[in-house]
Amino acid sequence: MKIYHLSHTDLDGYACQFIVNFYFKNVKFYNSNYGK
């Protein structure tokens, strides 16, 4: 199974990526800024 994780470029976004990466493998992470 492949998981795509979209989050913001702030501290809680990176913390969520860290936790997801701990429990799941084969995850593609994408970061997005607020606004433009």
mmJSON file of the N, C-alpha and C atoms, coordinates in Angstrom:
{"data_MODEL":{"atom_site":{
"group_PDB":["ATOM","ATOM","ATOM","ATOM","ATOM","ATOM","ATOM","ATOM","ATOM","ATOM","ATOM","ATOM","ATOM","ATOM","ATOM","ATOM","ATOM","ATOM","ATOM","ATOM","ATOM","ATOM","ATOM","ATOM","ATOM","ATOM","ATOM","ATOM","ATOM","ATOM","ATOM","ATOM","ATOM","ATOM","ATOM","ATOM","ATOM","ATOM","ATOM","ATOM","ATOM","ATOM","ATOM","ATOM","ATOM","ATOM","ATOM","ATOM","ATOM","ATOM","ATOM","ATOM","ATOM","ATOM","ATOM","ATOM","ATOM","ATOM","ATOM","ATOM","ATOM","ATOM","ATOM","ATOM","ATOM","ATOM","ATOM","ATOM","ATOM","ATOM","ATOM","ATOM","ATOM","ATOM","ATOM","ATOM","ATOM","ATOM","ATOM","ATOM","ATOM","ATOM","ATOM","ATOM","ATOM","ATOM","ATOM","ATOM","ATOM","ATOM","ATOM","ATOM","ATOM","ATOM","ATOM","ATOM","ATOM","ATOM","ATOM","ATOM","ATOM","ATOM","ATOM","ATOM","ATOM","ATOM","ATOM","ATOM"],
"id":[1,2,3,4,5,6,7,8,9,10,11,12,13,14,15,16,17,18,19,20,21,22,23,24,25,26,27,28,29,30,31,32,33,34,35,36,37,38,39,40,41,42,43,44,45,46,47,48,49,50,51,52,53,54,55,56,57,58,59,60,61,62,63,64,65,66,67,68,69,70,71,72,73,74,75,76,77,78,79,80,81,82,83,84,85,86,87,88,89,90,91,92,93,94,95,96,97,98,99,100,101,102,103,104,105,106,107,108],
"type_symbol":["N","C","C","N","C","C","N","C","C","N","C","C","N","C","C","N","C","C","N","C","C","N","C","C","N","C","C","N","C","C","N","C","C","N","C","C","N","C","C","N","C","C","N","C","C","N","C","C","N","C","C","N","C","C","N","C","C","N","C","C","N","C","C","N","C","C","N","C","C","N","C","C","N","C","C","N","C","C","N","C","C","N","C","C","N","C","C","N","C","C","N","C","C","N","C","C","N","C","C","N","C","C","N","C","C","N","C","C"],
"label_atom_id":["N","CA","C","N","CA","C","N","CA","C","N","CA","C","N","CA","C","N","CA","C","N","CA","C","N","CA","C","N","CA","C","N","CA","C","N","CA","C","N","CA","C","N","CA","C","N","CA","C","N","CA","C","N","CA","C","N","CA","C","N","CA","C","N","CA","C","N","CA","C","N","CA","C","N","CA","C","N","CA","C","N","CA","C","N","CA","C","N","CA","C","N","CA","C","N","CA","C","N","CA","C","N","CA","C","N","CA","C","N","CA","C","N","CA","C","N","CA","C","N","CA","C","N","CA","C"],
"label_alt_id":[null,null,null,null,null,null,null,null,null,null,null,null,null,null,null,null,null,null,null,null,null,null,null,null,null,null,null,null,null,null,null,null,null,null,null,null,null,null,null,null,null,null,null,null,null,null,null,null,null,null,null,null,null,null,null,null,null,null,null,null,null,null,null,null,null,null,null,null,null,null,null,null,null,null,null,null,null,null,null,null,null,null,null,null,null,null,null,null,null,null,null,null,null,null,null,null,null,null,null,null,null,null,null,null,null,null,null,null],
"label_comp_id":["MET","MET","MET","LYS","LYS","LYS","ILE","ILE","ILE","TYR","TYR","TYR","HIS","HIS","HIS","LEU","LEU","LEU","SER","SER","SER","HIS","HIS","HIS","THR","THR","THR","ASP","ASP","ASP","LEU","LEU","LEU","ASP","ASP","ASP","GLY","GLY","GLY","TYR","TYR","TYR","ALA","ALA","ALA","CYS","CYS","CYS","GLN","GLN","GLN","PHE","PHE","PHE","ILE","ILE","ILE","VAL","VAL","VAL","ASN","ASN","ASN","PHE","PHE","PHE","TYR","TYR","TYR","PHE","PHE","PHE","LYS","LYS","LYS","ASN","ASN","ASN","VAL","VAL","VAL","LYS","LYS","LYS","PHE","PHE","PHE","TYR","TYR","TYR","ASN","ASN","ASN","SER","SER","SER","ASN","ASN","ASN","TYR","TYR","TYR","GLY","GLY","GLY","LYS","LYS","LYS"],
"label_asym_id":["A","A","A","A","A","A","A","A","A","A","A","A","A","A","A","A","A","A","A","A","A","A","A","A","A","A","A","A","A","A","A","A","A","A","A","A","A","A","A","A","A","A","A","A","A","A","A","A","A","A","A","A","A","A","A","A","A","A","A","A","A","A","A","A","A","A","A","A","A","A","A","A","A","A","A","A","A","A","A","A","A","A","A","A","A","A","A","A","A","A","A","A","A","A","A","A","A","A","A","A","A","A","A","A","A","A","A","A"],
"label_entity_id":["1","1","1","1","1","1","1","1","1","1","1","1","1","1","1","1","1","1","1","1","1","1","1","1","1","1","1","1","1","1","1","1","1","1","1","1","1","1","1","1","1","1","1","1","1","1","1","1","1","1","1","1","1","1","1","1","1","1","1","1","1","1","1","1","1","1","1","1","1","1","1","1","1","1","1","1","1","1","1","1","1","1","1","1","1","1","1","1","1","1","1","1","1","1","1","1","1","1","1","1","1","1","1","1","1","1","1","1"],
"label_seq_id":[1,1,1,2,2,2,3,3,3,4,4,4,5,5,5,6,6,6,7,7,7,8,8,8,9,9,9,10,10,10,11,11,11,12,12,12,13,13,13,14,14,14,15,15,15,16,16,16,17,17,17,18,18,18,19,19,19,20,20,20,21,21,21,22,22,22,23,23,23,24,24,24,25,25,25,26,26,26,27,27,27,28,28,28,29,29,29,30,30,30,31,31,31,32,32,32,33,33,33,34,34,34,35,35,35,36,36,36],
"pdbx_PDB_ins_code":[null,null,null,null,null,null,null,null,null,null,null,null,null,null,null,null,null,null,null,null,null,null,null,null,null,null,null,null,null,null,null,null,null,null,null,null,null,null,null,null,null,null,null,null,null,null,null,null,null,null,null,null,null,null,null,null,null,null,null,null,null,null,null,null,null,null,null,null,null,null,null,null,null,null,null,null,null,null,null,null,null,null,null,null,null,null,null,null,null,null,null,null,null,null,null,null,null,null,null,null,null,null,null,null,null,null,null,null],
"Cartn_x":[0.85,0.0,0.896,0.552,1.292,0.436,1.05,0.355,0.944,0.085,0.503,0.091,1.05,0.809,1.056,0.008,0.107,-0.015,0.962,0.911,1.531,1.396,1.946,3.392,4.09,5.508,5.661,4.996,5.154,5.497,5.669,6.162,5.203,3.907,2.98,2.874,3.076,3.094,4.261,5.435,6.606,6.488,5.861,5.656,4.728,3.694,2.802,3.547,4.43,5.225,6.117,6.713,7.587,6.815,5.617,4.805,4.315,3.846,3.386,4.531,5.724,6.878,7.291,7.021,7.351,6.466,5.172,4.229,4.048,4.269,4.035,5.291,5.463,6.565,5.978,6.822,6.398,5.446,5.804,5.004,5.697,4.926,5.429,4.933,5.862,5.503,5.546,4.522,4.449,4.129,4.844,4.623,4.078,3.201,2.568,2.649,2.848,2.835,1.408,1.217,-0.073,-0.181,-1.328,-1.52,-0.843,-0.308,0.291,1.65],
"Cartn_y":[-1.171,0.0,1.235,2.215,3.469,4.564,5.373,6.459,7.783,8.738,10.097,10.999,11.705,12.541,13.996,14.811,16.236,17.029,17.895,18.708,20.071,20.955,22.303,22.323,23.385,23.52,24.23,23.716,24.252,23.099,23.405,22.405,21.235,21.499,20.374,19.53,20.134,19.351,18.39,18.86,17.989,16.937,17.283,16.302,15.185,15.534,14.509,13.601,14.175,13.354,12.392,12.855,12.012,10.827,11.095,10.034,9.055,9.574,8.693,7.825,8.403,7.648,6.566,6.778,5.777,4.533,4.739,3.633,3.019,3.783,3.307,3.458,2.564,2.676,2.9,3.229,3.496,4.695,5.763,6.979,8.06,8.768,9.921,11.177,12.037,13.252,14.46,15.28,16.526,17.65,18.763,19.909,21.079,21.831,22.967,24.179,25.352,26.592,27.089,27.985,28.648,29.722,29.839,30.88,30.542,31.572,31.393,30.777],
"Cartn_z":[0.0,0.0,0.0,-0.809,-0.862,-0.237,0.606,1.295,0.838,0.52,0.191,1.349,1.909,3.083,2.704,2.749,2.433,3.725,3.992,5.202,4.935,5.917,5.814,6.283,5.928,6.285,7.629,8.633,9.982,10.926,12.186,13.129,13.302,13.391,13.563,12.299,11.131,9.893,9.851,10.25,10.285,11.385,12.493,13.565,13.095,12.343,11.795,10.829,10.021,9.101,9.879,10.947,11.764,12.34,12.853,13.45,12.386,11.253,10.174,9.674,9.521,9.052,10.049,11.326,12.342,12.208,11.92,11.875,10.494,9.436,8.08,7.243,6.279,5.327,3.933,2.986,1.609,1.558,2.27,2.321,1.503,0.683,-0.064,0.649,1.062,1.789,0.861,0.942,0.186,1.164,1.046,1.924,1.121,1.736,1.088,2.013,1.43,2.197,2.36,3.303,3.447,2.371,1.751,0.732,-0.576,-1.237,-2.567,-2.492],
"occupancy":[1.0,1.0,1.0,1.0,1.0,1.0,1.0,1.0,1.0,1.0,1.0,1.0,1.0,1.0,1.0,1.0,1.0,1.0,1.0,1.0,1.0,1.0,1.0,1.0,1.0,1.0,1.0,1.0,1.0,1.0,1.0,1.0,1.0,1.0,1.0,1.0,1.0,1.0,1.0,1.0,1.0,1.0,1.0,1.0,1.0,1.0,1.0,1.0,1.0,1.0,1.0,1.0,1.0,1.0,1.0,1.0,1.0,1.0,1.0,1.0,1.0,1.0,1.0,1.0,1.0,1.0,1.0,1.0,1.0,1.0,1.0,1.0,1.0,1.0,1.0,1.0,1.0,1.0,1.0,1.0,1.0,1.0,1.0,1.0,1.0,1.0,1.0,1.0,1.0,1.0,1.0,1.0,1.0,1.0,1.0,1.0,1.0,1.0,1.0,1.0,1.0,1.0,1.0,1.0,1.0,1.0,1.0,1.0],
"B_iso_or_equiv":[0.0,0.0,0.0,0.0,0.0,0.0,0.0,0.0,0.0,0.0,0.0,0.0,0.0,0.0,0.0,0.0,0.0,0.0,0.0,0.0,0.0,0.0,0.0,0.0,0.0,0.0,0.0,0.0,0.0,0.0,0.0,0.0,0.0,0.0,0.0,0.0,0.0,0.0,0.0,0.0,0.0,0.0,0.0,0.0,0.0,0.0,0.0,0.0,0.0,0.0,0.0,0.0,0.0,0.0,0.0,0.0,0.0,0.0,0.0,0.0,0.0,0.0,0.0,0.0,0.0,0.0,0.0,0.0,0.0,0.0,0.0,0.0,0.0,0.0,0.0,0.0,0.0,0.0,0.0,0.0,0.0,0.0,0.0,0.0,0.0,0.0,0.0,0.0,0.0,0.0,0.0,0.0,0.0,0.0,0.0,0.0,0.0,0.0,0.0,0.0,0.0,0.0,0.0,0.0,0.0,0.0,0.0,0.0],
"pdbx_formal_charge":[null,null,null,null,null,null,null,null,null,null,null,null,null,null,null,null,null,null,null,null,null,null,null,null,null,null,null,null,null,null,null,null,null,null,null,null,null,null,null,null,null,null,null,null,null,null,null,null,null,null,null,null,null,null,null,null,null,null,null,null,null,null,null,null,null,null,null,null,null,null,null,null,null,null,null,null,null,null,null,null,null,null,null,null,null,null,null,null,null,null,null,null,null,null,null,null,null,null,null,null,null,null,null,null,null,null,null,null],
"auth_seq_id":[1,1,1,2,2,2,3,3,3,4,4,4,5,5,5,6,6,6,7,7,7,8,8,8,9,9,9,10,10,10,11,11,11,12,12,12,13,13,13,14,14,14,15,15,15,16,16,16,17,17,17,18,18,18,19,19,19,20,20,20,21,21,21,22,22,22,23,23,23,24,24,24,25,25,25,26,26,26,27,27,27,28,28,28,29,29,29,30,30,30,31,31,31,32,32,32,33,33,33,34,34,34,35,35,35,36,36,36],
"auth_comp_id":["MET","MET","MET","LYS","LYS","LYS","ILE","ILE","ILE","TYR","TYR","TYR","HIS","HIS","HIS","LEU","LEU","LEU","SER","SER","SER","HIS","HIS","HIS","THR","THR","THR","ASP","ASP","ASP","LEU","LEU","LEU","ASP","ASP","ASP","GLY","GLY","GLY","TYR","TYR","TYR","ALA","ALA","ALA","CYS","CYS","CYS","GLN","GLN","GLN","PHE","PHE","PHE","ILE","ILE","ILE","VAL","VAL","VAL","ASN","ASN","ASN","PHE","PHE","PHE","TYR","TYR","TYR","PHE","PHE","PHE","LYS","LYS","LYS","ASN","ASN","ASN","VAL","VAL","VAL","LYS","LYS","LYS","PHE","PHE","PHE","TYR","TYR","TYR","ASN","ASN","ASN","SER","SER","SER","ASN","ASN","ASN","TYR","TYR","TYR","GLY","GLY","GLY","LYS","LYS","LYS"],
"auth_asym_id":["A","A","A","A","A","A","A","A","A","A","A","A","A","A","A","A","A","A","A","A","A","A","A","A","A","A","A","A","A","A","A","A","A","A","A","A","A","A","A","A","A","A","A","A","A","A","A","A","A","A","A","A","A","A","A","A","A","A","A","A","A","A","A","A","A","A","A","A","A","A","A","A","A","A","A","A","A","A","A","A","A","A","A","A","A","A","A","A","A","A","A","A","A","A","A","A","A","A","A","A","A","A","A","A","A","A","A","A"],
"auth_atom_id":["N","CA","C","N","CA","C","N","CA","C","N","CA","C","N","CA","C","N","CA","C","N","CA","C","N","CA","C","N","CA","C","N","CA","C","N","CA","C","N","CA","C","N","CA","C","N","CA","C","N","CA","C","N","CA","C","N","CA","C","N","CA","C","N","CA","C","N","CA","C","N","CA","C","N","CA","C","N","CA","C","N","CA","C","N","CA","C","N","CA","C","N","CA","C","N","CA","C","N","CA","C","N","CA","C","N","CA","C","N","CA","C","N","CA","C","N","CA","C","N","CA","C","N","CA","C"],
"pdbx_PDB_model_num":[1,1,1,1,1,1,1,1,1,1,1,1,1,1,1,1,1,1,1,1,1,1,1,1,1,1,1,1,1,1,1,1,1,1,1,1,1,1,1,1,1,1,1,1,1,1,1,1,1,1,1,1,1,1,1,1,1,1,1,1,1,1,1,1,1,1,1,1,1,1,1,1,1,1,1,1,1,1,1,1,1,1,1,1,1,1,1,1,1,1,1,1,1,1,1,1,1,1,1,1,1,1,1,1,1,1,1,1]
}}}
